[in-house]
């Protein structure tokens, strides 16, 4: 609905169930998920979408949100944000973002790739015994970029800010289960379950922040200093 806001997702899934023998079955399932999104900054902050929108009166025209300001000495300042509380772009530091600036100039992107795979083997060597071996992996990588160009409202963003988060997480799980059912008499029975589990989880986060751009550009990179 909002310009530049999108969420694209691709999902591929493979599944298989094979009966190799009467006493042996194998189940396998694997999925790959990839998503790419730009999430408009909607948080409760002066650089978000809603506060600037709700605090702008209906008679102020937001469409011309960026331009060149020329001061009384004839000096031109390009790419100045124009908002209700700085309608000439004179200060270069508006109290609240023009909501169109938030939509058109800022970026909050996320790209996720995820793999989920599992396999299960069921063995019935005896009519009273079932053995189950089950293993799986769930792994994803998530890259998040936050770009706020020079002139964005908020003291932390006004001189330009770029944040990059690289998050990865992997989980391995393995189960070995034995189930036995015994008929003791026509009235009583006994069921026994024994198992073993292995689970390993690893998560890594690498974050980079750049505050204060040396050039007024819209390139999303950590090399702007």
N, C-alpha and C positions, 0 to 999 in steps of 0.2 A: 504494500500500500504506500509506504514512504519511499521516495526516490533513494536509490543506492542501498537500500536495505534488502538483503536477499539471504536465502538459505537453500543451498543445493546439496542434494544427498544422493549417493549411489550405493546400492546394496546388492551384493552377489552372494547367493547361498547355494551350497551343494550338500545333499544328504543322500545316504545310502544305507539300506538294511539288507544284509545278505545272510541267508541260511546255508551255511556250508555243509553241515551235517545235521541230523536230528538233534545232536547234543552240542552243536556249536553254532552260535550266531554272532555276527559282527555288525555294529551300528556305527556309522561315521557321519559327522556333520561339521561343515566348515562355512564360515561367513566372512566376507570382507565388506567393510563399511567405510565410505569416504564422504566427508561433508566439508563444505566450504561456505562461510557466512560472513556477512558484514552486519554487525549488530549496532544500530544507532544508539549513541550514548543517551540513555534514558534515566540515569540515576538522579538522585536528588542533589544536584550540584549546579553551579551557575554555568558550567560548560555543557550541561545536558540539554535535551530537547524541551522538556515540559516546563521548566521554570521560566525560561525566556519566552516561551509561547504564552503561558498563562499570565505573565506580568507585562505583556505588550497590549496596549489598548487597541480596540478594533479599528480605530481611525488611522493607525500607523501602518504604512505599506512596507512589509518586510521583504518584498521581492528583490529590491536593489540592496542586497546585503553586503556587497563588497565593492570597493572602488578606490579612486586616487584622491587623497586629501591634499589640498594646497593651502599652506598656512599664509599668514599675513606678510611674510617675507618672500613669498613666491616659491617656497621649497615644496616639492611634491613628494608625498609619501604613498607609495603604491600598496595595493592589496590590504588596505585598511578595512577592518570590519565596521559595518554600519548597523547599529542597533538602536532601539528606542531611547536608551539613556546616553547614547553617543551617536546621535543621528547624522553628524557630519564626519564621523570617524576621526575627530580631532585628537582624542587622547591615545588611541591605539590600545586602550585597555577598558573595554566596556564592562559595566557592572554585571550584565547577563548576556549570554550569547543570543544573537539573532538565531531563531530556530533553523532557518535555512542554512546558515553557516554551519551549524551542527550537522545537518544532513549532508551538505555538499562538500565540506572541507575536511571534516574529521573522519577518521576511520577507526573502527573497532572490529578487527577481523579475527577469524578463527578458522583453522584448517585441521581437521582430525582424520587420521587414518587408523582403522582398528581391524584386528584379525581375531576371530574367535573360532577355535577348533576343538573338537572333542571326539573321542572314540571309545566304544564300549564292547567288550568281549564277554559273552555269557557261555559258560561251559557246564554241561550237566553230565558228569562222568558216571553218576549213579542216580537212580530214580529218587533218592532222598537227599541228594547233595547238589547244590548250585554254586558255582564259582563265578564271581564277577570281577573283571579287571576294567577299570575306567580311568582314562586320563584326558586332560584338557589344558589348553592355554588360552589366555585372554591378554592381548597386548595392544596398546594404542600409543600413538604420538599425537600431541596437541600443540600446535603453534598459535600463539595469540599475539597480535600486534595492536598497539594503541598509538594513534598519530594525532597530535594536536598542533596545528600550524601556529606560527607567530601571529599574535593578535587575538588568540582565544581568551575568553574570559576565564578568571581564576588566576591568582598569582603564581600558582605552580605551573600553569600552562602558557602564560602570556608571552614568554620569550621562546616558545616552542618546546615540545616534549615528545619523545618517542620511547615507548616501552615495548619490550619483546620478552615473552615468556615461552620457553620450550619445556613442555611437560611430557614425560614418558612413564608408562606404568606397565608392568608385566606380572602376570600371576600364573603359576603352574600348580596344577592339582592332580593328584593320583590317588585312586582308591583301589584297595584289594579287599573283597568281601566274600566270605564263605557262609552260606546258609544251609542248615541241615534240619530236616523234619523227621522225627521218629514216631512211629505208632507203637505205644507201649501196650495198649489194650484197646478194646472196642470203645472204651470210654475216655481213656487218657491218651494224650499225645505230648510230645516235647519238641519245641522249636529252639534252635541254637543259632545265634549269629555272632560271627567274629570278623573283625576287620582291621585294616591298617590304612592310615591316611598320611599323605605327604602334601604339604602346601607351602609354596614359596611366593612371596610378594616383594616386588622391588619398585620403587618410585623415585624418579629423579626430576628435579626442577632447576632450570637454569634461566635466570632472569637478568635482563639488561635494561638500564634506564639512561636516557640521555636528556639532559635539561639544558636549554639554551642553545638555539641554533645559530651558527655563524652566517648562514645564508637563508633568505626568506624563500624557500622552495617547498614544493609539495611532494618530494621524493621520500618514500618510507624506508629509511635506512638509519643505522646507528653511526654513519660516517658524517653526520651533519655538524660535527664540532671541529 
